[in-house]
Amino acid sequence: MPVCYHCPFRGDARISSVPAERIGAAPVEALEPARVGRSRGAVSGPRIDEGYGATTLNATSNIIELRGVRYSVGGRTIFDGLDADFLRGRVSAVMGPSGTGKTTLLRLITGQVRADAGSIRVGGAEVGGLSRAELFEMRQRMGMLFQNGALLTDISVFENVAFPLREHTRLPERLVRQLVLTKLQAVGLRGAAGLMPAELSGGMARRVALARAIVMDPQILIYDEPFVGLDPISLGVILRLIRRLNDALGLTSIVVSHDVHEIAAVADRVFLLSGGKVVANGTPQELQASPSEIVKQFVGGLADGPVPFHYPAPDYFAQLLDQDGGRSA
């Protein structure tokens, strides 16, 4: 039976002759679209690189560009002139010590928060200049795998994966069923469609969340700490799925993580954040060979280096001898 992929970028469905069990290995050429009407109206929506005054991008161009981004929260500077380019069709990793703004970067890219200064362009469109409706339209072209999976606990695995389709489309039930089963097959959980989230292991729940993230066939797939809490087998499965889905479906993947060894196995390019900027970027092999002290500290997991172990605090002995017992600290 052919596999059908709903495509929210062109307002169409993609009909492929690739069997569902081979979706993980399907070449990108097999996923060419056949036009049908869009669910929320007859007018086809633009691709992420076609609408909102975006420029035409080729297969090797940057799908996300950040220039001079500054962002602060409560007087604390998170980003201070951050620059980064995310290439189309690649798996890019964002790494850095805790508190360096990795998840905040994702919130800026998706328009959940606005930068204080600088430019953030997604598919050529300036995120800060998008209207509310345009911002929602852009987000429909993105898939998100949250740290904890974020499954809806009161509905089944099938309905969790179907939720974006039911919320954003008016596809017939037969097509919804085919799409959901196809995505569950891609992550190896078609047999778990009738289970409830409480019946899943942590690794299974993460894979169901991944199926939900790709059910709308996004152009950009974002993973926020996808390896947290996974056993070695589940971790290996998620790593293979990230790489396989990216290549088979022609996605652009952004993986936020601090797991150095896992990222080295899957990423094409790594951005290392520290001090509000990208302090190093390159292939995993290039970062391993970098002479930078902060790169060496992070990759090697060293306690001593440019990134301090202690949070800023008053003098230790002075605070111990303070007459009020340090209550003013």
BELHUKA-V59566 format. One record per pair of residues at least 6 apart in sequence whose C-alpha atoms are under 7 Angstrom apart, sorted by the first residue. I is the first residue (numbers start at 1). J is the second residue. D is the distance in Angstrom with one decimal. If there is no record, write none. Layout:
i/j/d
I/J/D
I/J/D
//
This chain:
i/j/d
1/19/6.5
2/15/6.8
2/16/5.7
2/17/4.7
2/18/6.2
2/19/6.1
3/15/5.9
3/16/5.2
3/17/6.3
3/18/6.4
3/19/6.4
3/20/6.0
3/182/6.9
4/13/6.5
4/14/5.5
4/15/4.5
4/16/6.2
4/179/6.2
5/13/5.4
5/14/4.6
5/15/6.3
5/179/6.3
5/217/6.7
6/12/6.3
6/13/4.3
6/14/6.0
6/216/5.8
6/217/6.3
7/13/5.3
7/14/6.5
7/216/6.1
7/217/5.4
8/140/6.8
8/141/6.5
8/216/6.3
8/217/7.0
9/45/6.0
9/46/5.7
9/47/4.2
9/48/6.4
9/141/6.1
10/44/5.7
10/45/5.3
10/46/5.6
10/47/5.6
11/37/6.5
11/38/4.5
11/44/4.4
11/45/5.2
12/34/6.8
12/35/5.0
12/36/4.9
12/37/6.1
12/38/5.9
13/33/6.3
13/34/6.2
13/35/6.4
13/36/6.2
14/31/6.3
14/32/6.2
14/33/4.1
14/34/5.6
15/31/7.0
15/33/6.2
15/34/6.2
16/30/6.0
16/31/5.6
18/26/6.8
18/30/6.9
20/182/5.8
20/185/6.7
21/185/6.4
23/186/6.0
24/186/5.8
24/244/5.8
24/245/6.0
24/248/6.2
25/244/6.8
25/248/5.9
26/248/5.2
27/248/5.2
28/248/5.3
28/249/5.6
28/250/5.8
37/44/7.0
38/44/5.9
39/169/4.6
39/170/4.6
39/171/6.0
40/169/5.8
40/170/6.5
48/123/5.5
48/138/6.5
48/141/6.5
49/55/6.7
49/56/6.4
49/57/6.6
49/123/4.3
49/124/6.2
50/56/6.7
52/125/6.0
53/125/6.3
54/123/6.3
54/124/4.2
54/125/4.8
55/124/5.3
59/88/6.4
60/87/6.7
60/88/6.2
61/87/5.9
61/88/6.0
62/85/6.0
62/86/5.4
62/87/4.3
62/88/5.6
63/86/6.0
63/87/5.8
63/88/5.2
63/122/5.8
63/123/4.8
64/85/5.9
64/86/5.1
64/121/5.6
64/122/4.6
64/123/6.1
65/84/6.0
65/85/4.7
65/86/6.5
65/120/5.8
65/121/5.1
65/122/6.6
66/82/7.0
66/83/5.1
66/84/5.1
66/85/6.4
66/119/5.7
66/120/4.6
66/121/6.5
67/82/6.3
67/83/4.6
67/84/6.8
67/118/5.7
67/119/5.1
67/120/6.6
68/81/4.0
68/82/5.1
68/83/5.6
68/118/4.6
68/119/6.6
69/79/6.5
69/80/6.5
69/81/4.8
69/82/4.8
69/83/6.8
69/115/6.5
69/117/5.6
69/118/4.2
69/119/6.2
70/79/4.8
70/80/4.7
70/81/5.4
70/82/6.8
70/115/6.0
70/116/5.5
70/117/5.0
70/118/6.2
71/77/6.2
71/78/5.6
71/79/5.0
71/80/6.8
71/115/5.2
71/116/5.1
72/78/5.2
72/79/6.9
78/100/6.7
78/101/6.0
78/276/5.3
79/276/3.8
79/277/6.1
80/276/4.8
80/277/6.2
81/277/6.3
82/276/6.5
82/277/4.6
82/278/6.1
83/278/6.7
86/92/6.7
88/252/5.4
89/250/5.7
89/251/5.3
89/252/4.4
90/252/5.3
90/253/6.3
90/268/6.2
91/252/6.2
91/253/4.6
91/254/6.0
91/267/5.0
91/268/5.3
91/269/6.8
92/253/6.1
92/254/4.9
92/255/6.2
92/267/5.6
92/268/5.9
92/269/4.9
92/270/5.8
93/254/5.7
93/255/4.6
93/256/5.8
93/263/6.9
93/267/6.0
93/269/6.2
93/270/4.6
93/271/6.1
94/102/6.6
94/255/6.1
94/256/4.8
94/257/6.4
94/270/6.0
94/271/4.9
94/272/6.1
95/102/6.9
95/256/6.1
95/257/5.4
95/258/5.3
95/271/6.0
95/272/4.9
95/273/6.2
96/258/6.2
96/272/5.3
96/273/4.8
96/274/6.3
100/273/6.3
100/274/5.8
100/276/6.8
102/256/6.4
103/224/6.9
107/113/5.9
108/114/6.0
108/115/6.7
109/120/6.8
110/139/6.6
111/127/6.3
114/128/6.5
119/126/6.9
120/126/5.8
120/127/5.8
121/127/5.7
141/218/4.7
141/219/5.8
141/220/6.7
142/218/4.9
142/219/6.1
142/220/4.8
142/221/5.7
143/213/4.6
143/214/6.0
143/218/5.6
143/220/6.3
143/221/4.6
143/222/6.0
144/213/5.5
144/221/5.9
144/222/4.8
144/223/6.0
145/209/6.2
145/210/5.9
145/213/6.2
145/222/6.1
145/223/4.8
145/224/6.1
146/223/6.5
146/224/5.3
147/224/5.3
147/225/5.2
147/226/5.8
149/205/6.3
149/206/5.2
149/209/5.3
151/160/6.6
151/197/6.9
151/209/6.5
152/160/6.4
153/197/5.6
155/196/6.4
156/194/5.8
156/195/5.6
156/196/4.5
156/197/6.6
157/192/6.9
157/193/5.0
157/194/6.1
157/195/5.7
157/196/5.8
157/197/6.5
157/208/6.8
158/180/6.7
158/193/4.7
158/194/6.3
160/212/6.8
161/180/6.1
161/211/6.3
161/212/4.2
161/215/6.9
162/176/6.8
162/180/6.0
165/176/7.0
165/216/6.9
179/215/6.9
180/215/6.8
181/190/5.9
183/211/5.2
183/215/6.2
184/190/4.6
184/211/5.8
187/207/6.0
187/211/6.5
197/205/6.8
202/230/6.7
203/230/6.0
203/234/5.1
219/251/5.2
219/252/6.2
220/251/5.8
220/252/4.8
220/253/5.8
221/251/6.8
221/252/6.2
221/253/4.8
221/254/6.4
222/253/5.8
222/254/4.9
222/255/6.1
223/254/6.1
223/255/4.7
223/256/6.1
224/255/6.3
224/256/5.0
224/257/6.9
225/256/5.4
225/257/4.8
227/235/6.0
239/266/6.5
243/266/6.1
246/252/6.5
246/253/6.5
260/299/6.3
264/284/5.2
268/283/5.9
269/282/5.2
269/283/4.5
269/284/6.5
270/281/5.4
270/282/5.5
270/283/5.9
270/284/6.2
271/278/6.3
271/280/6.1
271/281/4.5
271/282/6.9
272/278/5.6
272/279/5.9
272/280/5.3
272/281/6.1
273/279/5.8
287/295/6.9
293/305/6.9
293/306/6.9
294/305/6.7
294/306/5.7
294/307/7.0
297/305/5.9
303/309/6.3
319/326/5.7
320/326/6.8
//
